[in-house]
């Protein structure tokens, strides 16, 4: 905490321009949060007692006065706007959701774990000088990005395959006897209409099996679980590799 949230002499001079001890404490806490975590005080739900106590010690203000500051939302908002302008930050809006979803989709191409996906969203926002949105927004865009990555994996698997190859995929078993069910929890059925209006079916599994190895791992794993014929290996691998590089 000392490394990340210690105020510089110029910070303390800026804090002293605020009138009232409670205002000085709240302003200093917001400055520390925005600069070091990119989060606005209004978006934080977890307790901040330790941070408030550390900031209060530095500016010689009683920590309990932060409660008074937190009861004045307009003052909090005004301070946040002033600090954001000073730090060159701006809040994210609905117009920025596609950017967040794409950052999540890029991360989800190689992992299905939520932590790296959330980290990718946060890193992307910080690189563009955004104030981070509320956690539920990050969680929803992460889920949307993961869904986009799944769809891209499906499209990559199907792209360039002939009708005969699609029919061959349709005949693959969907249940692995060792697992007693589908190889993973997704098991969605995706269709592509061919020229004759038919919709060959292909069962798709969660993109989590691409982690670490990326798309190059997918065709041997599909063969392991589904006995994909060797004739399809090359087509599947090439499709995924092209998608991952685009």
C-alpha positions in Angstrom: 0.0 0.0 0.0 2.8 2.4 0.8 4.4 1.8 -2.6 1.2 2.4 -4.5 -0.7 5.0 -2.5 1.9 7.3 -1.0 1.2 10.9 -1.9 3.9 13.0 -3.4 4.6 16.6 -2.1 2.8 18.0 -5.1 -0.2 15.7 -4.4 -0.3 17.0 -0.8 -0.1 20.6 -2.0 -3.1 19.9 -4.3 -5.0 18.3 -1.5 -4.5 21.4 0.7 -6.4 23.5 -1.9 -9.6 21.8 -0.8 -11.6 23.5 1.9 -12.5 21.4 5.0 -10.7 18.3 6.4 -13.4 15.9 5.1 -13.0 17.3 1.6 -9.3 17.1 1.7 -9.4 13.4 2.8 -12.0 12.4 0.2 -10.2 14.3 -2.5 -6.9 12.6 -1.6 -8.5 9.1 -1.6 -10.0 9.7 -5.0 -6.7 10.9 -6.4 -5.0 7.8 -5.1 -7.7 5.4 -6.5 -7.9 7.0 -9.9 -4.2 7.3 -10.5 -3.2 3.8 -9.3 -6.1 1.6 -10.0 -8.1 3.6 -12.6 -11.3 3.2 -10.5 -13.7 5.9 -9.3 -14.7 6.0 -5.7 -18.4 5.8 -6.7 -17.8 2.4 -8.4 -16.1 0.7 -5.4 -18.2 -1.5 -3.2 -15.5 -3.1 -1.1 -14.4 -1.6 2.2 -11.7 1.1 1.9 -10.8 1.4 5.6 -7.1 0.5 5.2 -6.6 2.9 2.3 -8.5 5.7 4.0 -6.5 5.3 7.2 -3.2 5.4 5.2 -4.2 8.5 3.3 -5.5 10.2 6.5 -2.1 9.6 8.2 -0.3 11.3 5.4 -2.4 14.4 5.3 -2.9 14.6 9.1 -6.7 14.3 9.0 -8.8 12.0 11.2 -9.9 9.0 9.2 -13.5 9.0 10.5 -14.2 12.2 8.6 -14.3 10.1 5.4 -17.8 9.0 6.4 -18.9 12.6 6.2 -17.4 13.0 2.8 -19.1 9.8 1.5 -22.5 11.2 2.4 -22.1 14.0 -0.2 -22.4 12.4 -3.6 -22.3 15.7 -5.5 -19.0 16.7 -4.0 -17.6 13.2 -4.7 -18.7 13.6 -8.4 -17.3 17.1 -8.7 -13.9 15.9 -7.3 -13.9 12.9 -9.6 -14.4 15.0 -12.7 -11.7 17.4 -11.7 -9.2 14.7 -11.0 -10.1 12.7 -14.2 -9.5 15.9 -16.2 -6.2 16.5 -14.4 -5.0 12.9 -15.0 -6.2 12.7 -18.6 -8.8 10.0 -17.8 -12.4 9.6 -19.1 -15.2 7.4 -18.1 -16.2 4.5 -20.3 -19.7 4.6 -21.9 -21.9 2.2 -23.8 -20.0 3.2 -27.0 -16.9 1.6 -25.5 -18.6 -1.8 -24.9 -17.5 -3.2 -28.3 -13.9 -2.4 -27.5 -14.2 -4.2 -24.1 -15.9 -7.2 -25.7 -13.2 -7.5 -28.4 -10.4 -7.3 -25.7 -12.2 -10.2 -23.9 -12.6 -12.2 -27.1 -8.9 -11.9 -27.9 -8.0 -13.2 -24.4 -10.6 -16.0 -24.6 -9.1 -17.4 -27.7 -6.4 -19.1 -25.6 -8.1 -19.5 -22.2 -11.6 -20.0 -20.7 -10.6 -18.8 -17.3 -12.3 -15.6 -16.1 -9.2 -14.0 -14.5 -7.1 -13.6 -17.7 -10.2 -12.4 -19.6 -11.0 -9.7 -17.0 -7.3 -8.7 -16.8 -7.3 -8.2 -20.6 -10.4 -6.0 -20.4 -8.9 -3.9 -17.6 -5.5 -3.6 -19.4 -7.2 -2.5 -22.6 -9.2 0.1 -20.8 -6.2 1.4 -18.9 -4.1 1.6 -22.2 -6.8 3.9 -23.5 -7.0 6.1 -20.3 -10.4 4.9 -19.3 -11.8 5.1 -15.8 -12.8 1.5 -15.2 -16.6 0.8 -15.2 -18.4 -1.0 -12.4 -17.5 -4.7 -11.9 -20.8 -6.1 -13.3 -20.1 -4.3 -16.6 -16.7 -5.9 -16.8 -18.2 -9.3 -16.0 -20.9 -9.0 -18.7 -18.4 -7.8 -21.4 -16.1 -10.7 -20.4 -19.0 -13.2 -20.9 -19.8 -11.6 -24.2 -16.2 -11.7 -25.4 -16.0 -15.4 -24.4 -19.1 -16.1 -26.5 -17.5 -14.2 -29.4 -14.4 -16.3 -29.1 -16.5 -19.5 -29.1 -18.3 -18.4 -32.3 -15.0 -17.6 -34.0 -13.7 -21.1 -33.1 -16.9 -22.6 -34.6 -16.6 -20.5 -37.8 -12.9 -21.4 -38.1 -13.7 -25.1 -37.8 -16.4 -24.9 -40.4 -14.7 -22.5 -42.8 -13.5 -24.1 -46.0 -14.8 -27.6 -45.3 -16.6 -29.4 -48.1 -20.1 -30.8 -47.7 -18.6 -34.3 -47.5 -16.3 -33.2 -44.7 -19.3 -31.6 -42.8 -21.3 -34.8 -43.3 -18.3 -36.7 -41.9 -18.2 -34.5 -38.9 -22.0 -35.0 -38.4 -21.4 -38.7 -38.0 -18.8 -38.3 -35.2 -19.9 -39.6 -31.8 -21.0 -36.9 -29.4 -20.7 -39.0 -26.2 -17.3 -40.1 -24.8 -17.8 -43.4 -23.0 -15.0 -42.6 -20.5 -16.6 -39.3 -19.6 -20.2 -40.6 -19.7 -21.3 -37.5 -21.7 -20.1 -34.8 -24.0 -16.4 -33.8 -23.6 -17.3 -30.5 -22.0 -20.2 -28.5 -20.7 -20.9 -26.5 -23.8 -22.1 -29.0 -26.3 -23.9 -26.5 -28.5 -25.1 -27.5 -31.9 -24.2 -25.1 -34.7 -25.4 -25.3 -38.3 -24.3 -24.0 -41.6 -26.6 -24.0 -44.6 -25.1 -25.5 -47.8 -26.1 -24.6 -51.3 -28.9 -27.1 -51.4 -30.5 -25.5 -48.3 -29.4 -28.4 -46.0 -28.0 -27.6 -42.6 -25.2 -29.9 -41.6 -24.9 -30.1 -37.8 -21.6 -29.9 -35.9 -21.3 -30.2 -32.2 -18.9 -27.6 -30.7 -17.1 -27.7 -27.4 -15.9 -25.0 -25.1 -12.9 -23.1 -26.4 -11.2 -23.9 -23.1 -9.5 -26.9 -24.7 -7.4 -24.4 -26.7 -5.6 -22.9 -23.7 -1.9 -22.9 -23.6 -1.4 -24.4 -27.0 -3.8 -22.1 -28.9 -5.5 -23.3 -32.1 -2.8 -25.7 -33.0 -3.8 -28.0 -30.2 -7.4 -28.3 -31.3 -7.3 -30.9 -34.0 -5.4 -33.6 -32.0 -7.7 -33.0 -29.0 -10.8 -33.3 -31.3 -9.3 -36.6 -32.6 -8.8 -37.8 -29.0 -12.3 -37.2 -27.9 -14.3 -37.6 -31.2 -12.1 -39.8 -33.4 -11.9 -37.1 -36.1 -10.6 -38.8 -39.3 -7.1 -37.9 -40.3 -8.5 -36.5 -43.6 -10.1 -33.7 -41.6 -7.1 -32.9 -39.4 -5.4 -30.6 -41.9 -8.5 -28.6 -42.8 -9.4 -28.0 -39.2 -5.9 -27.0 -38.2 -5.5 -24.6 -41.1 -8.9 -23.0 -40.5 -8.1 -22.3 -36.9 -4.6 -21.1 -37.6 -5.8 -18.6 -40.2 -8.5 -17.3 -37.8 -6.1 -16.8 -34.9 -3.7 -14.8 -37.1 -6.4 -12.5 -38.5 
